[in-house]
């Protein structure tokens, strides 16, 4: 892979994980606005657990060596976020949807061969 592509993918991964880190921090420190948001969706008893999962997801995706695992986690986590937003406030679904599309674009730009190998087997 050329240097330019590596820089673009690493920058994109960093930009994608910053909101995840901020959200995980807010959940782990039980910020009042986050607690209220999670309470309205019915997740008030597991806020810190969700924050830990979000932090693990962000760390795995931010590190190039574990990015494929992080991509798997991002699909699971953001898929759940999309489902939760659709159930509570469909107008908020655009953020996790944009993030999951961005993750797919980054991974395909990084190396589309991994996807083609999986589909052609």
C-alpha positions as CSV (number, residue, x, y, z in Angstrom):
1,X,0.0,0.0,0.0
2,X,1.4,3.4,-0.8
3,X,2.1,6.0,1.8
4,X,-0.6,8.4,0.7
5,X,-3.3,5.8,1.1
6,X,-2.0,4.8,4.6
7,X,-2.1,8.5,5.7
8,X,-5.6,8.9,4.4
9,X,-6.9,5.7,6.1
10,X,-5.1,6.5,9.4
11,X,-6.4,10.1,9.4
12,X,-10.0,8.9,8.6
13,X,-9.8,6.2,11.3
14,X,-8.7,8.8,13.8
15,X,-11.5,11.2,12.8
16,X,-14.0,8.4,13.1
17,X,-12.8,7.3,16.6
18,X,-12.7,10.7,18.2
19,X,-16.5,10.9,18.6
20,X,-16.5,7.3,19.9
21,X,-13.8,8.2,22.5
22,X,-15.8,11.3,23.6
23,X,-19.0,9.4,23.9
24,X,-17.3,6.6,25.8
25,X,-15.8,9.2,28.2
26,X,-19.3,10.7,28.7
27,X,-20.8,7.3,29.5
28,X,-18.0,6.2,31.8
29,X,-18.0,9.4,33.8
30,X,-21.8,9.4,33.9
31,X,-22.2,12.9,32.5
32,X,-25.8,14.2,33.3
33,X,-26.8,14.8,29.7
34,X,-25.6,11.3,28.7
35,X,-27.4,9.7,31.6
36,X,-30.6,11.5,30.7
37,X,-30.3,10.4,27.0
38,X,-29.6,6.8,28.0
39,X,-32.5,6.8,30.5
40,X,-35.0,7.9,27.8
41,X,-33.9,4.9,25.7
42,X,-34.1,2.5,28.6
43,X,-30.3,1.9,29.0
44,X,-29.8,3.7,32.3
45,X,-28.7,0.6,34.2
46,X,-25.9,-0.3,31.7
47,X,-24.4,3.0,30.8
48,X,-20.9,2.2,31.9
49,X,-21.0,-1.2,30.2
50,X,-21.9,0.4,26.9
51,X,-19.2,3.0,27.5
52,X,-16.6,0.2,28.0
53,X,-17.7,-1.5,24.9
54,X,-17.5,1.7,23.0
55,X,-14.0,2.4,24.3
56,X,-12.8,-1.0,23.3
57,X,-14.3,-0.5,19.8
58,X,-12.6,2.9,19.4
59,X,-9.2,1.6,20.6
60,X,-9.4,-1.5,18.2
61,X,-10.3,0.7,15.2
62,X,-7.7,3.4,16.0
63,X,-4.8,0.9,16.0
64,X,-3.8,-0.2,12.4
65,X,-2.9,-3.7,13.6
66,X,-6.3,-4.3,15.1
67,X,-8.4,-2.3,12.7
68,X,-10.1,-5.3,11.1
69,X,-11.3,-6.4,14.6
70,X,-12.3,-2.8,15.3
71,X,-14.2,-2.7,12.1
72,X,-16.1,-5.8,13.1
73,X,-16.9,-4.1,16.5
74,X,-17.9,-0.8,14.9
75,X,-20.4,-2.6,12.7
76,X,-21.9,-4.3,15.7
77,X,-21.9,-1.3,18.0
78,X,-23.2,1.2,15.4
79,X,-25.8,-1.3,14.1
80,X,-27.1,-1.4,17.7
81,X,-27.0,2.4,17.9
82,X,-29.0,2.7,14.7
83,X,-31.6,0.2,16.0
84,X,-31.8,2.1,19.3
85,X,-32.2,5.5,17.6
86,X,-34.8,4.1,15.3
87,X,-36.8,2.8,18.3
88,X,-36.5,6.1,20.3
89,X,-35.9,9.0,18.0
90,X,-35.6,8.3,14.3
91,X,-34.3,11.8,13.5
92,X,-31.1,11.0,15.3
93,X,-30.2,8.0,13.2
94,X,-28.1,10.0,10.7
95,X,-25.0,10.2,13.0
96,X,-24.4,6.4,13.5
97,X,-25.5,5.8,9.9
98,X,-22.9,8.3,8.7
99,X,-20.2,6.7,11.0
100,X,-20.9,3.2,9.8
101,X,-20.8,4.2,6.1
102,X,-17.5,6.1,6.8
103,X,-16.0,3.0,8.4
104,X,-17.0,0.9,5.3
105,X,-15.5,3.4,2.9
106,X,-12.3,3.6,4.9
107,X,-11.9,-0.2,5.0
108,X,-12.7,-0.6,1.3
109,X,-10.3,2.2,0.4
110,X,-7.6,0.6,2.7
111,X,-7.8,-2.8,1.0
112,X,-10.9,-4.0,-0.9
113,X,-9.3,-7.5,-1.5
114,X,-10.3,-8.7,2.0
115,X,-13.9,-8.1,1.1
116,X,-13.7,-9.7,-2.3
117,X,-11.9,-12.8,-0.8
118,X,-14.8,-13.3,1.6
119,X,-17.5,-12.8,-1.0
120,X,-15.8,-15.1,-3.6
121,X,-15.2,-18.1,-1.4
